[in-house]
Amino acid sequence: MLYHLIRPLLFRLDAERAHDVVTAMFRATSRMPLLPRLISALYAWDDPALMVEWAGLRFASPLGVAAGFDKRADLVDALALLGFSHVEVGTVTPRPQPGNPGPRLFRLPEDMALINRLGFNSPGMVAVAKALRARRSHRVIVGVNIGKNRDTPLERAVEDYAATFVALAPLADYVAVNISSPNTPGLRRLHERAALEELLRELMRLNHGLLYPRPIVLKVSPDETLDQIEEVVRAGCEAGVAAFIATNTTLAREGLRSRLANETGGLSGRPLALRARQVIRTIYRLTRGTPPVIGVGGVLTADDAYAHIRAGAHMVQLYTGMVYVGPAIAREITCGLAQALRRDGFASVTQATGVDAEWEGATRQWG
Ligand SMILES: Cc1cc2nc3c(=O)[nH]c(=O)nc-3n(C[C@H](O)[C@H](O)[C@H](O)COP(=O)(O)O)c2cc1C
């Protein structure tokens, strides 16, 4: 409720500045005495029906924070208080890099969307490792999303992913391999079979060398054809990935109403939802949930999250919803999800996963 009062003020600021203000507030409140307990009591929502497990990880609910919100890994404690079951930090690059020049993040309020061309602004893996070690709370699961530096040629991308993996996997519960950001030139070419196989082979090799190997998940783009998605899923399954994250932001711009619709970058939020769901459904049809799909894109309400789950997602993540709905979004979604499951006679999230996967014969609509 409070957020409705603050939001007009925040929306007067440049979008990236507003993000900095909000996250500074999150960080400060999570470090004050007593306040964290109060915040958690107000925002967190526990229900055993929401528990989800995969790859040996137990999530209190299916809802997490998508990569990009906490690039520096210094918001994990604060986001835990708001009722998310997991936070995916990053994308982290090996060396620090500033990303693209600003302005580079735009609100599209009429479409409940964002366009960003941040371009992997990252403090680098050493700083992120330090932040992860400094975490106080271990109540949420932390994924680390890894990528490559902009100035590393694509032929040497594997070296960047490998370096970041070695530095951060031991500090993470799972590692997400980001091959799908539209803002690092050429990155999406890692969806091509040979390049992807080489990348995953190396990461799996390094993973097997760890005392406790981590689940490795692959984050895919919504802009590939369905045939390409199939190829990616096959390569991922053969390599032994633990989950697929569908999807990253899109370069598509159909049907937008906002003035800033033609800004360059990746589009997220409501206009991405159907497309993300189509990719979720496609992957689920191929894997039947093993490995699972983490659905991302346009989740602003419990209904959105439920629709992704029914299409085939084991879990969901969000970013843009935080901007439009505010910090109560996790509570609203988890509470609404628990109600929807009960209403429809499901004892758990997993029972609802994929029940609509065969529905809408129109899976092969695009591409
Ligand atoms: C400002 C911004 C920055 C993002 N940065 C990253 C990133 O660094 N790595 C990544 O894998 N995805 C990144 N994403 C994509 C989100 O993780 C998510 O896949 C996408 O926004 C769709 O979800 P949403 O509609 O809930 O925002 C970013 C999204 C936004 C809006």
The ligand as an SDF file (V2000), in Angstrom:
LIG
                    3D

 31 33  0  0  0  0  0  0  0  0999 V2000
   17.1840   -3.8350  -15.5420 C   0  0  0  0  0  0  0  0  0  0  0  0
   17.3110   -5.2960  -15.8470 C   0  0  0  0  0  0  0  0  0  0  0  0
   18.5520   -5.8950  -15.7670 C   0  0  0  0  0  0  0  0  0  0  0  0
   18.6800   -7.2610  -16.0430 C   0  0  0  0  0  0  0  0  0  0  0  0
   19.9040   -7.8310  -15.9380 N   0  0  0  0  0  0  0  0  0  0  0  0
   20.0310   -9.1650  -16.1610 C   0  0  0  0  0  0  0  0  0  0  0  0
   21.2790   -9.8070  -16.0110 C   0  0  0  0  0  0  0  0  0  0  0  0
   22.2770   -9.1950  -15.6480 O   0  0  0  0  0  0  0  0  0  0  0  0
   21.3490  -11.1390  -16.2850 N   0  0  0  0  0  0  0  0  0  0  0  0
   20.2460  -11.8710  -16.6630 C   0  0  0  0  0  0  0  0  0  0  0  0
   20.3690  -13.0890  -16.8670 O   0  0  0  0  0  0  0  0  0  0  0  0
   19.0490  -11.2770  -16.8020 N   0  0  0  0  0  0  0  0  0  0  0  0
   18.9080   -9.9530  -16.5520 C   0  0  0  0  0  0  0  0  0  0  0  0
   17.6880   -9.3610  -16.6930 N   0  0  0  0  0  0  0  0  0  0  0  0
   16.5410  -10.1660  -17.1600 C   0  0  0  0  0  0  0  0  0  0  0  0
   15.6880  -10.6540  -15.9960 C   0  0  0  0  0  0  0  0  0  0  0  0
   16.4190  -11.5350  -15.1750 O   0  0  0  0  0  0  0  0  0  0  0  0
   14.4430  -11.3880  -16.5370 C   0  0  0  0  0  0  0  0  0  0  0  0
   14.8610  -12.5230  -17.2660 O   0  0  0  0  0  0  0  0  0  0  0  0
   13.5970  -10.5090  -17.4420 C   0  0  0  0  0  0  0  0  0  0  0  0
   13.5740   -9.1890  -16.9790 O   0  0  0  0  0  0  0  0  0  0  0  0
   12.1550  -11.0070  -17.5280 C   0  0  0  0  0  0  0  0  0  0  0  0
   11.5360  -10.9880  -16.2710 O   0  0  0  0  0  0  0  0  0  0  0  0
   10.5460   -9.8070  -15.7960 P   0  0  0  0  0  0  0  0  0  0  0  0
    9.5370   -9.6110  -16.8830 O   0  0  0  0  0  0  0  0  0  0  0  0
    9.9540  -10.2920  -14.5030 O   0  0  0  0  0  0  0  0  0  0  0  0
   11.3840   -8.6000  -15.5950 O   0  0  0  0  0  0  0  0  0  0  0  0
   17.5370   -8.0120  -16.4150 C   0  0  0  0  0  0  0  0  0  0  0  0
   16.2910   -7.3870  -16.4810 C   0  0  0  0  0  0  0  0  0  0  0  0
   16.1620   -6.0430  -16.1950 C   0  0  0  0  0  0  0  0  0  0  0  0
   14.8010   -5.4060  -16.2840 C   0  0  0  0  0  0  0  0  0  0  0  0
  1  2  1  0
  2  3  1  0
  2 30  2  0
  3  4  2  0
  4  5  1  0
  4 28  1  0
  5  6  2  0
  6  7  1  0
  6 13  1  0
  7  8  2  0
  7  9  1  0
  9 10  1  0
 10 11  2  0
 10 12  1  0
 12 13  2  0
 13 14  1  0
 14 15  1  0
 14 28  1  0
 15 16  1  0
 16 17  1  0
 16 18  1  0
 18 19  1  0
 18 20  1  0
 20 21  1  0
 20 22  1  0
 22 23  1  0
 23 24  1  0
 24 25  2  0
 24 26  1  0
 24 27  1  0
 28 29  2  0
 29 30  1  0
 30 31  1  0
M  END
$$$$
